[in-house]
Amino acid sequence: MQAAAYLQLQHHGELAGRIKEAQALLKGCTLCPHHCGINRLAGEVGKCQISARAIVYGYGVHRGEEAPIVGKHGSGAIFFSGCNLKCIFCQNYYISQTNKGKETSAEELARIMLLLQDKGCHNINLVTPTHVVPQILEALEIAIGKGLHLPLVYNSGGYDSVTTLKLLENIIDIYLPDMKYGDAETAKQLSGIDNYPAINKDAIKEMHRQSGDLQMDKEGIAEHGLLVRHLVLPHGLAGTREITTFLANEISSNTYVNILAQYYPCYMAHKTPALARPITATEFQEAMALARQAGLNRLEKNRAYPLIAGI
């Protein structure tokens, strides 16, 4: 396993500057595309409902992610409460929408990272990190000083600001974003967000610019690069054709894509008739066929299971 990218950045003394830049975004919060403009450092909250400190719902060795992420020994997953998306079918709504968990200092978050490293995990998997990037970077600096060396996985819903992502260059080794929708109106109706496809595509381009196609070691463990998730929704609502065509034509035909079949109606999905049932085998097969037709040649069929572990 090659050394994590952030070790070189820390060696050159650049991490502290990135932390200051990220924290400055919290004062009139522009951390994500919502641009809420509130002062989170003063305790105010915006769309994500998180203020100055991150809330950690749970953490542990996660074996339900993609094969290159979990490998033989699992991924060190840290689940952050809150989210900048309001998906009415959220598969992890008890984490993203309820803000349950423990408000966590930078020192405690660093301790969690080191604990997961001690458990033999292949990486530190930051689940729903978009709204707590400054808090993560502050903890990372502390953890590096105490021996953290595992690569970082940025596991997001894909509604990310390019400005914030640029602060993560040479810090994040593996980007693991969702591409949820090919249509802006569908995204607005189902996730309460504006212009998701355009923002999502810009974020994916930046992630790929930084990290390239997914690279693995001789044992098939991810070292760096982009891995995209796409959850198939009933009635073609996810826009699989648009997304897979974009990835093949504007990112790389070698993009590693996980087409997810795990959708089931939960949270408030039952209020929307089109979402009130699981996907069919035919719908999943059609999604896989669209990905192949687009020219994508690295496809994984995998269910990513949530880790239910409080702290």
N, C-alpha and C positions, 0 to 999 in steps of 0.2 A: 504494500500500500504506500503510495507516494505521500509526502508531507502535505498537510492541509495548507490551503492557500494563505490563510490569515497569519501563519507563522512568519512568512516572509514580510508581510505588511507590518507586523509588530516589530520585527527585527529592524526595519528601516524607520521606525518611530512614527508611522503614518496612522496607526489605528486611533490614537488619541484625538487627532484632528477630525477623523470621520465621526467619532462619538459626539464631539461638540457640534458638528454640522447637523447630525441627526437630532440631537436634543433641541437645537434651535427650531426645528420644524414643529415641535410640540407647543411652542409658545403661542402660535396662532395657527393651529394644526393644519398643515398641508401634507401630512405624511402619506396619505392615500388620495385617490382621485376625487373623493368627496370634498376636500378642502373646507372642512367645517369651520376653520378659523377661530376655534376656541383655545383658551390657554389651559392645556392639560396639566402643565406643571403646577398650576394653581388649583387643581382639583376639578376643573370643568370637564364635562364629557360630551362627546359628539355622537356620531352614528354608531361607533364601535362600543360605546358605553364604558370605556376604560380611560382612567385619568393618568396620573403620573407613574404609577407602578403597574407592572404586568400582573395579571391574575392567572395562576397555573391551576388548571383543573386536575391534571394527573400526569404521571410520567412512568416510564418503565420500558422493558424490553419488548418491542413490538415485532411480531413475526407475520403479520397479515398484509404487509406492504408488497410492492413489486419485488420480484426475485433479486435484481441487482442491488436493491436497497437493504433487504433483510439478510441476504447471504446465508451463512451457516449459523451465525450467532445473534442475529436480530439487529434491529435498528433501535437506537436510543431515542424514543419518542417523548417529546414534551408538548403537551396539549395546552395551548393558551386559550383562556376563556375570552368571549367577545369576538366580534367579527364585523367587517365593514360591508358584508353582504347580509341580506335579510331573506334568504331563500325559504319559500313557504313549504318546501319539501325537504329541508335540511336533514341529512341522515345522521348528523351529530348535533341536533338542535339543543340538546341538554347541555352541551358545552358552549356552542356559539351564541345562543340566544338568552340563556338564563344567568350568565355571569357567575355561576357557581364555581367555587374553587378557593384558593388561598392567595391573597395579595402577597407578592413575593418581591423581596429586595434583590438588588443585583448580586449581593453576596450569596443569598440563598439559591438564586438561579444558577450561579457559578457552581455551587456545591452539587446541584442536581446534575449538571453537565458532567462533572468529574465522577459522580457516582455511577452514571450510565457508562462512562468510559471504563470504570473499574469492573463493571459487569461483563465486559468483553464485547460490547456493541461495535458494529462496524462504522457507525456515524452518529452524529447528534441530529435528530430529525425534528426541526422546528415546525410544529403543526399550527397553522393559522397565525403566521408571524407578522403579517402586513402592518397591523396597527401597533405593534410593540417592537419595532426595529431598534429604536434608541435604547430601550431597556435591555434588549438582547446584546447589543454591542457593548454596553457598559459591563454586563455580566461576563461577556467573552473575554474582555481585557483582564478581568480578575482571574478567570479560569485558566487563561494562558499562563499567567504567572505561577499557577500551581500545577502546571504540567499537562493541560489539555492539548491534544494533538489530533483528534479525530476530525475528519471532514464534516462540514455543515451541510445539511439538506434544508432548503427553503421550500416548504410544503404549503403552498398558498392557493387561494381560490381564484387567482389570476386577475383580480381587480387591483392592480398594483401601479404605482406611479413610477415613471421612468426616472424622475429626479431622485426618488428614494432608492431605486434599484442601483443607480450609479454609485451611491454611497457604499454599496455592497460588493462592488467589483474587487476581486482578489481577496474577498472574505468568504463568500459562499462558493462552495465547490460544486454542489449539485442543486440544480433548480428543478422543482417538482410542482409545477403549476397545473391548475385546472384550465381547460378551455370548455366553458359551460354552454355557451350559446353562439349560434351563428346569426341571430336576429336580435336587433336592439329592442324592439317592442316586446318580444317574449321575455327578454332579460328584465325589462322594466316591470312587467306583470308578475313574474315569478320570483324575482330577487330584489325588487325595489331599487334598482340602480340605473343610471343613465349611461347610454352609449357604451355598453359593455363590450361589444365586438371590437370596436376601434381601439379602446383602451387596452383590452386584453391582447390584441394583436401587437400593439406597440410594446407592451410588456414582454411578450414572448420573443420579439425581435431583440430586445435589449438583453434578455437572459441568454439567448443563443449567441449574441455578439460576445458576451463575457465568457461563456463557458464552452460553446461549441456543441457538437453532437456528443451523446453520452459515450464515455470511455470507461471500460472495465478492465480490471486486472485479469491475470490468467485463471483465477478462480471464479470469474464472473461477477465480482463485486464492483459496484460503481465507484469510480474515482473522481470524476468530474464530468460536467456536461448537463444537457437538458433532457428531461423525461416528462412527457406531457400526459395528463389524465383527461379522459373524456367520458363522462357518465351518460349513457344512453337513456333518454327519456321516452315515455310512451308517445305515440303519434308523431314521432320525428321532431319533437319540440326542441331538442338540443341542437339541431342544425348540423348534423354530422357531415353532410356533403360539403358545406361551406368551410367547416373547420379543417377537415382532412385535406381539402384542395389547397387551402392556405398553407398548411404545414408542408405539404409536398412541394408546392411551387415557390413559396416565399421564405421558408426556413430551410428545410433539407428533406430530401426523400429518405434520408437516413435517420430522421428523427425517431426516437424511441417513444412509442405511443401505447398507452394502456387503455384499451376500450373496455369500460366498466359495465358489467351486467347487473350490478347489485341494487339498482333502484327498487325501492318499495315505498308505498305511500305512507308517510309519517308526518309528524308535526301538524301542519295545517293543509296538507295535500288533499285530504278528503273533501275540502271545500271547493276544489277545482275539479270538475268531472274528468277532464283530460288527464289528470294526474292520479286519479283515484284507483289505479291498478298497477301491479308490477308490469315490467315490459315482457313481451312475449319472446319466445325463442326465435321467431321469424324476424322480429324487430332487431334483435341483437345480431343475427346473421346478416341482415341487410346493412347494418352499421359496419360490420367487419368487411363486407364486400365493397362498400363505398370507400373505406380506407385503402383497400388494395387497389381499387380502380384509380384512386387518386395518385397512386405510385408509391405509397408508404410501404417500406419493406421490413420495418422492425416493430412488430405488433405483439403485444402481450395481452392475453385474456386472463384477467386476474380480479378477484374480489379483494378490495382493500377494506379490512375490517377495523372498526374503531377499537381503541384500547379503553376499556372502562376501568379506570383506576383513580380513585381520589387520593388526596394527600392530606 
